[in-house]
Amino acid sequence: MLSAFLHLLVRCRLRFGAAAASALVLALTVFAASPGAHAWLHADADHGCHHAQPTEDDAGCVVFQFAGGITTPAPQIPLVVPAARQPQTESPAEARLRLVSPRYLRQPERGPPGRI
């Protein structure tokens, strides 16, 4: 009984988190697309974020960062390649060919067409 309740609680928590994340993305999209809504968002702060072109003051605006996208470079990870090993003694190549006869003269899927 208790494990079923905890399972239900975890599922509800995950669903709430997913709904909150999608609502945040939707709100940021609306604020980025509508200059009026973006100006309303910054009604109390006069830092010039609602201009058509971004300025230096807009660097901290989450809406401009969301609309422009943030790309971070991949970290440079050094790759250590092990030294190549040389065999101690080289084995002689076998000069004899081993031929095997085919199982079929023509493979079943590649045979002549059947009569209709």
All heavy atoms as an XYZ file, in Angstrom:
869
protein
N       0.823     -1.182      0.000
C       0.000      0.000      0.000
C       0.873      1.253      0.000
O       0.641      2.175     -0.761
C      -0.916     -0.054      1.220
C      -1.779      1.139      1.392
S      -3.248      0.936      0.409
C      -4.133      2.357      0.869
N       1.899      1.242      0.863
C       2.781      2.389      0.958
C       3.622      2.546     -0.304
O       3.820      3.671     -0.779
C       3.689      2.250      2.185
C       4.633      3.429      2.439
C       3.837      4.688      2.699
C       5.551      3.114      3.582
N       4.090      1.437     -0.873
C       4.906      1.522     -2.088
C       4.069      2.030     -3.261
O       4.576      2.762     -4.117
C       5.534      0.173     -2.416
O       4.526     -0.762     -2.738
N       2.796      1.659     -3.323
C       1.928      2.161     -4.392
C       1.713      3.663     -4.239
O       1.677      4.405     -5.231
C       0.589      1.421     -4.363
N       1.577      4.131     -3.009
C       1.410      5.560     -2.760
C       2.666      6.331     -3.151
O       2.589      7.390     -3.772
C       1.069      5.806     -1.284
C       0.985      7.264     -0.933
C      -0.075      8.037     -1.380
C       1.977      7.866     -0.177
C      -0.147      9.379     -1.070
C       1.922      9.205      0.141
C       0.841      9.962     -0.307
N       3.833      5.785     -2.793
C       5.090      6.444     -3.152
C       5.290      6.459     -4.663
O       5.765      7.445     -5.227
C       6.267      5.750     -2.461
C       6.350      5.945     -0.957
C       7.494      5.115     -0.383
C       6.511      7.401     -0.603
N       4.914      5.370     -5.321
C       5.012      5.312     -6.777
C       4.106      6.361     -7.413
O       4.504      7.048     -8.359
C       4.648      3.910     -7.263
C       4.780      3.728     -8.729
N       5.994      3.739     -9.366
C       3.846      3.547     -9.696
C       5.803      3.569    -10.656
N       4.509      3.450    -10.883
N       2.908      6.514     -6.899
C       1.977      7.530     -7.407
C       2.517      8.933     -7.146
O       2.414      9.815     -8.014
C       0.607      7.357     -6.741
C      -0.459      8.365     -7.132
C      -0.836      8.175     -8.593
C      -1.670      8.220     -6.245
N       3.124      9.138     -5.992
C       3.691     10.440     -5.653
C       4.840     10.802     -6.589
O       4.933     11.939     -7.063
C       4.170     10.435     -4.196
C       4.682     11.754     -3.635
C       3.552     12.761     -3.583
C       5.280     11.543     -2.264
N       5.693      9.838     -6.895
C       6.817     10.076     -7.804
C       6.303     10.375     -9.206
O       6.795     11.282     -9.880
C       7.784      8.878     -7.800
C       8.791      8.972     -8.930
C       8.497      8.791     -6.468
N       5.305      9.629     -9.664
C       4.747      9.864    -10.992
C       4.118     11.249    -11.088
O       4.291     11.949    -12.085
C       3.710      8.799    -11.335
C       4.344      7.483    -11.712
C       3.347      6.419    -12.087
N       2.249      6.926    -12.877
C       1.084      6.300    -13.011
N       0.883      5.157    -12.397
N       0.126      6.805    -13.753
N       3.395     11.658    -10.044
C       2.785     12.999    -10.046
C       3.858     14.080    -10.027
O       3.722     15.108    -10.701
C       1.847     13.156     -8.853
S       0.345     12.181     -9.003
N       4.923     13.849     -9.299
C       6.015     14.821     -9.231
C       6.696     14.956    -10.591
O       7.007     16.070    -11.023
C       7.008     14.369     -8.174
C       8.122     15.317     -7.929
C       8.975     14.840     -6.784
N      10.200     15.580     -6.732
C      11.223     15.243     -6.011
N      11.165     14.171     -5.249
N      12.308     15.951     -6.020
N       6.916     13.851    -11.273
C       7.523     13.904    -12.594
C       6.613     14.609    -13.597
O       7.071     15.397    -14.420
C       7.854     12.494    -13.085
C       9.015     11.793    -12.387
C       9.144     10.357    -12.888
C      10.303     12.544    -12.617
N       5.324     14.326    -13.529
C       4.379     14.971    -14.444
C       4.287     16.467    -14.168
O       4.187     17.269    -15.080
C       3.005     14.332    -14.319
C       2.966     12.954    -14.936
C       1.609     12.356    -14.847
N       1.622     11.018    -15.414
C       0.598     10.222    -15.437
N      -0.554     10.608    -14.921
N       0.692      9.028    -15.983
N       4.313     16.856    -12.906
C       4.289     18.269    -12.566
C       5.542     18.967    -13.068
O       5.480     20.082    -13.584
C       4.149     18.458    -11.048
C       4.175     19.898    -10.635
C       3.083     20.719    -10.874
C       5.305     20.440    -10.030
C       3.114     22.059    -10.507
C       5.339     21.770     -9.662
C       4.236     22.583     -9.903
N       6.677     18.328    -12.931
C       7.927     18.907    -13.427
C       7.911     19.064    -14.941
O       8.361     20.073    -15.479
N       7.394     18.065    -15.646
C       7.297     18.157    -17.102
C       6.334     19.257    -17.518
O       6.596     20.005    -18.466
C       6.861     16.815    -17.683
N       5.217     19.390    -16.817
C       4.248     20.444    -17.138
C       4.840     21.822    -16.859
O       4.643     22.764    -17.640
C       2.965     20.246    -16.334
N       5.595     21.964    -15.771
C       6.216     23.250    -15.444
C       7.278     23.614    -16.478
O       7.365     24.782    -16.897
C       6.829     23.201    -14.044
N       8.067     22.651    -16.925
C       9.094     22.919    -17.929
C       8.474     23.315    -19.259
O       8.941     24.252    -19.924
C       9.996     21.704    -18.112
N       7.414     22.649    -19.666
C       6.764     23.017    -20.929
C       6.076     24.376    -20.817
O       6.060     25.144    -21.784
C       5.779     21.935    -21.364
O       4.750     21.791    -20.415
N       5.518     24.710    -19.665
C       4.920     26.037    -19.476
C       5.984     27.124    -19.531
O       5.757     28.202    -20.097
C       4.171     26.096    -18.146
N       7.168     26.865    -18.989
C       8.265     27.824    -19.043
C       8.719     28.056    -20.478
O       8.935     29.197    -20.902
C       9.440     27.338    -18.186
C      10.695     28.208    -18.210
C      10.410     29.556    -17.573
C      11.830     27.505    -17.518
N       8.843     26.996    -21.255
C       9.243     27.132    -22.660
C       8.183     27.905    -23.439
O       8.499     28.777    -24.257
C       9.514     25.749    -23.287
C       9.661     25.835    -24.799
C      10.751     25.124    -22.676
N       6.909     27.619    -23.193
C       5.828     28.336    -23.869
C       5.848     29.821    -23.504
O       5.712     30.691    -24.379
C       4.473     27.720    -23.514
C       3.258     28.388    -24.138
C       3.283     28.252    -25.648
C       1.985     27.806    -23.565
N       6.040     30.142    -22.226
C       6.075     31.543    -21.792
C       7.265     32.279    -22.404
O       7.127     33.416    -22.879
C       6.131     31.620    -20.267
N       8.438     31.653    -22.430
C       9.602     32.287    -23.031
C       9.409     32.508    -24.521
O       9.850     33.525    -25.074
C      10.859     31.456    -22.765
C      11.412     31.506    -21.350
C      12.538     30.501    -21.184
C      11.872     32.895    -20.998
N       8.739     31.577    -25.194
C       8.459     31.737    -26.623
C       7.530     32.913    -26.862
O       7.743     33.714    -27.786
C       7.841     30.448    -27.183
O       8.721     29.358    -26.925
C       7.594     30.550    -28.668
N       6.498     33.052    -26.046
C       5.563     34.170    -26.195
C       6.265     35.489    -25.926
O       6.096     36.460    -26.682
C       4.341     33.984    -25.261
C       3.511     35.247    -25.178
C       3.494     32.820    -25.736
N       7.079     35.571    -24.880
C       7.785     36.804    -24.560
C       8.817     37.165    -25.629
O       9.068     38.334    -25.884
C       8.459     36.729    -23.194
C       7.492     36.748    -22.044
C       7.620     35.857    -20.996
C       6.449     37.657    -22.009
C       6.742     35.870    -19.928
C       5.561     37.678    -20.944
C       5.699     36.778    -19.908
N       9.424     36.147    -26.252
C      10.404     36.417    -27.305
C       9.728     36.862    -28.594
O      10.283     37.667    -29.345
C      11.248     35.174    -27.562
N       8.525     36.366    -28.873
C       7.843     36.688    -30.129
C       7.087     38.013    -30.054
O       6.914     38.675    -31.076
C       6.881     35.569    -30.493
N       6.639     38.403    -28.891
C       5.828     39.610    -28.760
C       6.606     40.703    -28.035
O       6.894     40.578    -26.831
C       4.559     39.286    -27.971
O       3.853     40.463    -27.667
N       6.948     41.806    -28.740
C       7.659     42.891    -28.058
C       6.817     43.537    -26.955
O       7.355     43.974    -25.945
C       7.940     43.899    -29.174
C       7.798     43.149    -30.447
C       6.837     42.043    -30.183
N       5.483     43.589    -27.130
C       4.630     44.156    -26.091
C       4.653     43.330    -24.810
O       4.716     43.871    -23.708
N       4.580     42.005    -24.973
C       4.636     41.134    -23.792
C       5.997     41.210    -23.126
O       6.104     41.173    -21.892
C       4.316     39.692    -24.196
N       7.049     41.336    -23.930
C       8.392     41.440    -23.370
C       8.551     42.758    -22.624
O       9.171     42.821    -21.557
C       9.433     41.320    -24.486
C      10.822     41.137    -23.991
N      11.897     41.108    -24.818
C      11.331     40.972    -22.746
C      13.003     40.944    -24.112
N      12.681     40.849    -22.849
N       7.975     43.832    -23.166
C       8.029     45.124    -22.469
C       7.221     45.065    -21.179
O       7.613     45.650    -20.165
C       7.501     46.228    -23.385
N       6.093     44.362    -21.191
C       5.291     44.213    -19.974
C       6.070     43.433    -18.915
O       5.972     43.708    -17.722
C       3.993     43.483    -20.307
C       3.185     43.167    -19.091
C       2.376     44.006    -18.403
C       3.138     41.910    -18.397
N       1.823     43.359    -17.325
C       2.274     42.066    -17.302
C       3.738     40.676    -18.597
C       1.994     41.034    -16.422
C       3.462     39.647    -17.717
C       2.600     39.840    -16.643
N       6.854     42.454    -19.351
C       7.655     41.660    -18.418
C       8.675     42.537    -17.699
O       8.924     42.357    -16.513
C       8.361     40.524    -19.175
C       9.203     39.565    -18.366
C       8.310     38.745    -17.440
C       9.983     38.653    -19.284
N       9.226     43.520    -18.429
C      10.237     44.404    -17.851
C       9.654     45.776    -17.549
O      10.356     46.781    -17.642
C      11.413     44.567    -18.829
C      12.170     43.302    -19.063
N      12.900     42.682    -18.091
C      12.294     42.534    -20.174
C      13.461     41.601    -18.594
N      13.107     41.479    -19.853
N       8.405     45.856    -17.178
C       7.762     47.154    -16.939
C       8.412     47.900    -15.778
O       8.580     49.119    -15.838
C       6.277     46.957    -16.660
N       8.821     47.184    -14.721
C       9.402     47.866    -13.574
C      10.897     48.127    -13.753
O      11.446     49.041    -13.157
C       9.168     47.068    -12.290
C       9.735     45.659    -12.395
O      10.006     45.209    -13.518
O       9.891     45.029    -11.341
N      11.577     47.350    -14.592
C      13.020     47.526    -14.807
C      13.235     48.228    -16.141
O      12.817     47.741    -17.184
C      13.720     46.179    -14.809
N      13.878     49.388    -16.120
C      14.127     50.137    -17.344
C      15.576     49.920    -17.757
O      16.445     50.736    -17.505
C      13.836     51.619    -17.121
C      13.939     52.400    -18.422
O      13.695     51.793    -19.485
O      14.276     53.591    -18.357
N      15.831     48.758    -18.368
C      17.195     48.498    -18.820
C      17.274     48.382    -20.334
O      18.274     47.956    -20.869
C      17.777     47.247    -18.143
C      17.133     45.973    -18.573
N      15.857     45.637    -18.236
C      17.607     44.956    -19.321
C      15.572     44.455    -18.754
N      16.601     44.028    -19.421
N      16.232     48.775    -21.040
C      16.281     48.839    -22.493
C      16.194     47.500    -23.178
O      16.588     47.368    -24.325
N      15.685     46.503    -22.534
C      15.631     45.156    -23.106
C      14.548     45.027    -24.164
O      14.575     44.098    -24.933
C      15.398     44.151    -21.979
S      15.579     42.450    -22.476
N      13.614     45.951    -24.227
C      12.491     45.819    -25.137
C      12.749     46.470    -26.492
O      11.835     46.635    -27.278
C      11.218     46.394    -24.500
C      11.362     47.803    -24.033
N      11.855     48.100    -22.790
C      11.100     48.980    -24.640
C      11.874     49.421    -22.642
N      11.426     49.972    -23.749
N      13.989     46.846    -26.792
C      14.302     47.417    -28.103
C      14.295     46.329    -29.164
O      14.395     45.137    -28.868
C      15.677     48.096    -28.084
C      15.732     49.260    -27.137
N      14.958     50.385    -27.300
C      16.467     49.463    -26.019
C      15.227     51.231    -26.328
N      16.129     50.696    -25.532
N      14.203     46.757    -30.425
C      14.181     45.785    -31.528
C      15.527     45.084    -31.658
O      15.586     43.885    -31.903
C      13.821     46.483    -32.838
N      16.606     45.819    -31.504
C      17.940     45.232    -31.598
C      18.508     45.058    -30.192
O      18.420     45.963    -29.373
C      18.871     46.138    -32.416
C      18.475     46.256    -33.869
C      18.591     44.930    -34.594
O      19.457     44.120    -34.281
N      17.702     44.707    -35.540
N      19.098     43.911    -29.903
C      19.679     43.722    -28.579
C      20.873     44.640    -28.353
O      21.621     44.947    -29.269
C      20.104     42.259    -28.570
C      19.970     41.755    -29.947
C      19.188     42.724    -30.742
N      21.013     45.091    -27.136
C      22.129     45.950    -26.751
C      22.959     45.226    -25.709
O      22.695     44.079    -25.362
C      21.609     47.282    -26.180
O      20.834     47.007    -25.003
C      20.760     48.028    -27.202
N      23.973     45.904    -25.191
C      24.821     45.290    -24.166
C      24.051     45.046    -22.880
O      24.374     44.157    -22.103
C      26.025     46.170    -23.891
C      27.021     46.221    -25.030
C      28.209     47.100    -24.705
O      28.342     47.510    -23.535
O      28.996     47.369    -25.609
N      22.995     45.847    -22.636
C      22.207     45.670    -21.418
C      21.367     44.399    -21.470
O      20.902     43.927    -20.440
C      21.276     46.872    -21.208
C      22.057     48.161    -20.988
O      23.220     48.064    -20.547
O      21.502     49.233    -21.259
N      21.155     43.852    -22.668
C      20.298     42.684    -22.828
C      21.013     41.369    -22.537
O      20.408     40.304    -22.640
C      19.745     42.632    -24.258
C      18.928     43.862    -24.586
O      18.376     44.453    -23.653
O      18.849     44.210    -25.767
N      22.286     41.400    -22.211
C      23.044     40.167    -22.017
C      22.461     39.309    -20.900
O      22.511     38.088    -20.960
C      24.504     40.481    -21.725
N      21.866     39.919    -19.901
C      21.320     39.155    -18.799
C      19.853     38.817    -18.953
O      19.281     38.162    -18.091
N      19.224     39.236    -20.057
C      17.794     38.984    -20.253
C      17.586     37.540    -20.699
O      18.104     37.103    -21.725
C      17.223     39.953    -21.288
S      15.467     39.704    -21.559
N      16.829     36.806    -19.938
C      16.586     35.396    -20.225
C      15.819     35.228    -21.528
O      16.060     34.276    -22.288
C      15.820     34.747    -19.043
C      15.464     33.318    -19.354
C      16.626     34.832    -17.781
N      14.926     36.155    -21.834
C      14.125     36.045    -23.048
C      15.015     36.167    -24.282
O      14.878     35.397    -25.236
C      13.002     37.105    -23.050
C      12.230     37.069    -24.349
C      12.067     36.884    -21.877
N      15.956     37.121    -24.286
C      16.863     37.255    -25.420
C      17.803     36.060    -25.523
O      18.156     35.627    -26.613
C      17.664     38.552    -25.336
C      17.010     39.692    -26.043
C      16.543     40.769    -25.341
C      16.855     39.680    -27.421
C      15.938     41.825    -25.977
C      16.250     40.730    -28.071
C      15.780     41.809    -27.353
N      18.232     35.534    -24.411
C      19.086     34.348    -24.443
C      18.318     33.154    -24.996
O      18.857     32.354    -25.756
C      19.623     34.035    -23.058
C      20.657     35.020    -22.581
C      21.145     34.695    -21.180
O      20.670     33.767    -20.534
N      22.103     35.467    -20.704
N      17.046     33.027    -24.631
C      16.233     31.919    -25.135
C      15.968     32.081    -26.622
O      16.052     31.121    -27.380
C      14.906     31.849    -24.362
C      13.974     30.796    -24.870
C      14.165     29.466    -24.552
C      12.896     31.129    -25.669
C      13.308     28.497    -25.027
C      12.031     30.171    -26.148
C      12.237     28.849    -25.819
N      15.659     33.313    -27.051
C      15.331     33.545    -28.454
C      16.552     33.372    -29.353
O      16.442     32.860    -30.462
C      14.749     34.946    -28.630
N      17.712     33.793    -28.883
C      18.919     33.696    -29.693
C      19.592     32.350    -29.617
O      20.352     31.968    -30.495
N      19.315     31.633    -28.587
C      19.965     30.338    -28.406
C      21.359     30.520    -27.838
O      22.057     31.476    -28.144
N      21.754     29.619    -27.010
C      23.084     29.670    -26.419
C      23.819     28.418    -26.859
O      23.352     27.305    -26.647
C      23.019     29.722    -24.877
C      22.285     30.968    -24.424
C      24.412     29.680    -24.286
C      22.067     31.026    -22.934
N      24.937     28.618    -27.507
C      25.750     27.483    -27.904
C      27.049     27.534    -27.122
O      27.711     28.569    -27.062
C      26.058     27.503    -29.405
O      26.689     28.732    -29.718
C      24.788     27.373    -30.221
N      27.380     26.453    -26.529
C      28.634     26.372    -25.797
C      29.550     25.428    -26.561
O      29.116     24.394    -27.072
C      28.414     25.836    -24.374
O      27.775     24.564    -24.457
C      27.553     26.783    -23.570
N      30.810     25.766    -26.662
C      31.722     24.880    -27.390
C      31.942     23.588    -26.605
O      31.882     23.563    -25.378
C      33.010     25.693    -27.495
C      32.929     26.672    -26.377
C      31.467     26.965    -26.182
N      32.151     22.548    -27.345
C      32.415     21.256    -26.712
C      33.776     21.319    -26.022
O      34.715     21.928    -26.526
C      32.410     20.148    -27.752
N      33.893     20.699    -24.870
C      35.184     20.741    -24.173
C      36.234     19.955    -24.948
O      35.949     18.936    -25.571
C      34.883     20.079    -22.829
C      33.690     19.235    -23.077
C      32.898     19.937    -24.135
N      37.434     20.464    -24.923
C      38.553     19.804    -25.591
C      39.118     18.741    -24.651
O      39.691     19.060    -23.616
C      39.636     20.817    -25.954
C      39.176     21.890    -26.903
C      38.937     21.333    -28.294
O      39.594     20.388    -28.703
N      37.986     21.902    -28.997
N      38.933     17.501    -25.007
C      39.414     16.391    -24.186
C      40.634     15.787    -24.882
O      40.529     15.354    -26.031
C      38.331     15.324    -23.991
C      37.120     15.946    -23.306
C      38.869     14.140    -23.208
C      35.938     15.023    -23.208
N      41.786     15.796    -24.224
C      42.961     15.214    -24.879
C      42.803     13.701    -25.009
O      42.309     13.023    -24.106
C      44.117     15.569    -23.937
C      43.465     15.819    -22.628
C      42.077     16.309    -22.907
N      43.203     13.199    -26.145
C      43.100     11.774    -26.426
C      44.492     11.173    -26.363
O      45.388     11.589    -27.104
C      42.478     11.549    -27.805
C      42.284     10.108    -28.225
C      41.291      9.425    -27.285
C      41.787     10.057    -29.647
N      44.669     10.221    -25.490
C      45.959      9.563    -25.342
C      45.894      8.251    -26.112
O      45.096      7.369    -25.804
C      46.281      9.308    -23.852
C      47.612      8.595    -23.701
C      46.271     10.605    -23.090
N      46.743      8.149    -27.136
C      46.773      6.960    -27.967
C      47.910      6.074    -27.487
O      49.046      6.529    -27.340
C      46.975      7.349    -29.450
C      47.006      6.126    -30.331
C      45.900      8.312    -29.888
N      47.626      4.800    -27.240
C      48.709      3.920    -26.795
C      49.719      3.699    -27.926
O      49.386      3.774    -29.106
C      47.991      2.618    -26.424
C      46.715      2.666    -27.177
C      46.355      4.110    -27.319
N      50.938      3.457    -27.542
C      52.000      3.230    -28.522
C      51.720      1.926    -29.270
O      51.212      0.954    -28.706
C      53.347      3.151    -27.823
N      52.048      1.925    -30.550
C      51.831      0.729    -31.364
C      52.832     -0.347    -30.956
O      54.016     -0.086    -30.769
C      51.982      1.065    -32.837
N      52.349     -1.549    -30.841
C      53.216     -2.670    -30.468
C      53.742     -3.361    -31.728
O      53.012     -3.589    -32.669
C      52.449     -3.686    -29.638
C      52.090     -3.201    -28.276
C      51.466     -4.316    -27.505
N      51.151     -3.904    -26.150
C      50.618     -4.674    -25.262
N      50.308     -5.921    -25.568
N      50.365     -4.231    -24.050
N      54.977     -3.685    -31.697
C      55.590     -4.444    -32.780
C      55.705     -5.892    -32.323
O      56.129     -6.167    -31.201
C      56.987     -3.890    -33.101
C      56.990     -2.476    -33.620
C      56.324     -2.386    -34.989
O      56.339     -3.351    -35.747
N      55.729     -1.250    -35.281
N      55.287     -6.825    -33.166
C      55.392     -8.229    -32.756
C      56.866     -8.628    -32.589
O      57.738     -8.158    -33.320
C      54.735     -9.001    -33.897
C      54.732     -8.066    -35.061
C      54.735     -6.677    -34.499
N      57.104     -9.497    -31.622
C      58.468     -9.930    -31.337
C      59.030    -10.734    -32.508
O      60.143    -10.521    -32.933
C      58.492    -10.768    -30.046
C      58.072    -10.011    -28.809
C      59.053     -8.914    -28.447
O      60.211     -8.937    -28.837
N      58.570     -7.921    -27.724
N      58.263    -11.675    -32.975
C      58.687    -12.478    -34.124
C      57.565    -12.468    -35.137
O      56.391    -12.606    -34.784
C      58.987    -13.929    -33.712
O      57.815    -14.492    -33.148
C      60.131    -13.985    -32.707
N      57.929    -12.324    -36.383
C      56.913    -12.307    -37.423
C      56.637    -13.735    -37.851
O      57.549    -14.504    -38.118
C      57.392    -11.473    -38.604
C      57.502    -10.002    -38.266
C      57.774     -9.175    -39.505
O      57.472     -9.655    -40.615
O      58.282     -8.077    -39.347
N      55.352    -14.070    -37.933
C      54.994    -15.417    -38.364
C      54.975    -15.443    -39.891
O      54.474    -14.530    -40.538
C      53.630    -15.812    -37.811
O      52.661    -14.896    -38.276
N      55.510    -16.480    -40.471
C      55.537    -16.559    -41.936
C      54.126    -16.757    -42.477
O      53.300    -17.455    -41.887
C      56.425    -17.767    -42.229
C      56.347    -18.596    -40.992
C      56.139    -17.638    -39.852
N      53.862    -16.121    -43.597
C      52.555    -16.251    -44.222
C      52.437    -17.627    -44.843
O      53.396    -18.166    -45.404
C      52.376    -15.177    -45.276
N      51.273    -18.191    -44.761
C      51.050    -19.522    -45.311
C      50.893    -19.406    -46.819
O      50.092    -18.618    -47.320
C      49.795    -20.128    -44.688
C      49.654    -21.588    -44.991
C      48.530    -22.207    -44.181
O      48.229    -21.690    -43.105
O      47.976    -23.194    -44.652
N      51.642    -20.189    -47.566
C      51.656    -20.096    -49.022
C      50.561    -20.945    -49.664
O      50.306    -20.839    -50.848
C      53.017    -20.527    -49.555
N      49.922    -21.776    -48.910
C      48.926    -22.680    -49.465
C      47.542    -22.057    -49.397
O      47.143    -21.517    -48.371
C      48.940    -23.975    -48.658
C      48.287    -25.126    -49.337
C      48.521    -26.369    -48.550
N      47.235    -26.699    -47.908
C      47.059    -27.668    -47.059
N      48.090    -28.371    -46.667
N      45.896    -27.915    -46.555
N      46.789    -22.121    -50.492
C      45.425    -21.624    -50.519
C      44.472    -22.731    -50.126
O      44.619    -23.878    -50.548
C      45.063    -21.117    -51.923
C      45.809    -19.899    -52.407
C      45.394    -19.578    -53.831
C      45.522    -18.716    -51.522
N      43.496    -22.396    -49.370
C      42.487    -23.375    -48.954
C      41.182    -23.027    -49.654
O      40.483    -22.112    -49.251
C      42.296    -23.351    -47.447
C      43.533    -23.770    -46.721
C      43.289    -23.812    -45.251
N      44.525    -24.157    -44.565
C      44.593    -24.455    -43.310
N      43.522    -24.438    -42.569
N      45.744    -24.778    -42.764
N      40.873    -23.747    -50.696
C      39.655    -23.510    -51.451
C      38.557    -24.433    -50.945
O      38.792    -25.611    -50.681
C      39.896    -23.743    -52.941
C      40.968    -22.854    -53.569
C      41.184    -23.246    -55.011
C      40.558    -21.401    -53.466
N      37.372    -23.903    -50.840
C      36.223    -24.675    -50.376
C      35.199    -24.655    -51.485
O      34.889    -23.602    -52.058
C      35.645    -24.046    -49.086
C      34.429    -24.811    -48.619
C      36.696    -23.997    -48.010
N      34.644    -25.810    -51.799
C      33.629    -25.856    -52.852
C      32.333    -25.236    -52.332
O      31.994    -25.370    -51.163
C      33.388    -27.292    -53.298
O      32.891    -28.038    -52.220
N      31.597    -24.539    -53.216
C      30.356    -23.903    -52.766
C      29.294    -24.929    -52.418
O      29.289    -26.044    -52.942
C      29.948    -23.048    -53.968
C      30.596    -23.678    -55.129
C      31.851    -24.308    -54.628
N      28.412    -24.551    -51.538
C      27.356    -25.446    -51.115
C      26.350    -25.674    -52.232
O      25.841    -26.765    -52.419
C      26.648    -24.837    -49.906
C      26.227    -25.864    -48.912
C      25.785    -25.211    -47.657
N      24.331    -25.296    -47.580
C      23.621    -24.863    -46.593
N      24.206    -24.243    -45.605
N      22.336    -24.997    -46.565
N      26.058    -24.658    -53.001
C      25.137    -24.739    -54.128
C      25.848    -24.195    -55.351
O      26.682    -23.303    -55.249
C      23.884    -23.869    -53.887
C      23.063    -24.278    -52.712
C      23.086    -23.514    -51.546
C      22.254    -25.394    -52.765
C      22.319    -23.871    -50.460
C      21.486    -25.759    -51.680
C      21.519    -24.992    -50.535
O      20.757    -25.339    -49.463
N      25.465    -24.693    -56.522
C      25.985    -24.112    -57.744
C      25.407    -22.717    -57.913
O      26.099    -21.777    -58.227
C      25.630    -24.990    -58.948
C      26.138    -24.485    -60.289
C      27.659    -24.355    -60.271
C      25.720    -25.412    -61.418
N      24.108    -22.595    -57.693
C      23.439    -21.301    -57.669
C      22.717    -21.195    -56.333
O      22.032    -22.126    -55.917
C      22.421    -21.187    -58.804
C      23.063    -21.108    -60.152
C      21.990    -20.864    -61.208
N      22.552    -20.828    -62.519
C      22.666    -21.885    -63.323
N      22.230    -23.063    -62.931
N      23.195    -21.745    -64.512
N      22.865    -20.090    -55.708
C      22.171    -19.888    -54.450
C      20.666    -19.971    -54.699
O      20.193    -19.578    -55.769
C      22.523    -18.517    -53.870
C      23.978    -18.368    -53.477
C      24.310    -19.103    -52.191
O      23.451    -19.301    -51.353
N      25.549    -19.523    -52.058
N      19.874    -20.446    -53.757
C      18.427    -20.593    -53.975
C      17.739    -19.280    -54.339
O      16.850    -19.257    -55.179
C      17.913    -21.125    -52.643
C      19.086    -21.771    -52.010
C      20.290    -21.025    -52.479
N      18.173    -18.178    -53.767
C      17.525    -16.907    -54.073
C      18.044    -16.300    -55.368
O      17.510    -15.338    -55.859
C      17.688    -15.907    -52.936
C      19.103    -15.442    -52.701
C      19.891    -16.310    -51.753
O      19.365    -17.310    -51.272
O      21.048    -15.952    -51.490
N      19.113    -16.884    -55.970
C      19.671    -16.345    -57.191
C      19.548    -17.320    -58.359
O      20.276    -17.210    -59.339
C      21.146    -16.019    -56.973
C      21.361    -14.948    -55.946
C      22.807    -14.551    -55.867
N      22.977    -13.590    -54.782
C      23.911    -13.660    -53.877
N      24.782    -14.634    -53.911
N      23.995    -12.754    -52.943
N      18.685    -18.266    -58.270
C      18.509    -19.251    -59.329
C      17.754    -18.692    -60.522
O      17.325    -17.528    -60.528
N      17.585    -19.510    -61.538
C      16.840    -19.055    -62.716
C      15.378    -18.828    -62.355
O      14.852    -19.430    -61.418
C      16.999    -20.196    -63.710
C      17.331    -21.385    -62.891
C      18.043    -20.876    -61.685
N      14.715    -17.922    -63.077
C      13.307    -17.649    -62.748
C      12.438    -18.882    -62.998
O      12.662    -19.645    -63.928
C      12.931    -16.497    -63.682
C      13.936    -16.528    -64.785
C      15.174    -17.129    -64.208
N      11.475    -19.049    -62.157
C      10.570    -20.191    -62.276
C       9.516    -19.943    -63.333
O       9.266    -18.819    -63.763
N       8.890    -20.997    -63.782
C       7.818    -20.862    -64.778
C       6.523    -20.482    -64.088
O       6.208    -20.968    -63.012
C       7.650    -22.158    -65.528
C       8.851    -22.454    -66.374
C       8.555    -23.619    -67.231
N       9.727    -23.846    -68.082
C       9.687    -24.567    -69.138
N       8.587    -25.162    -69.487
N      10.757    -24.731    -69.862
N       5.796    -19.651    -64.762
C       4.518    -19.210    -64.206
C       3.383    -19.942    -64.850
O       3.323    -20.316    -65.938
C       4.358    -17.687    -64.387
C       5.460    -16.977    -63.636
C       3.018    -17.236    -63.897
C       5.487    -15.492    -63.825
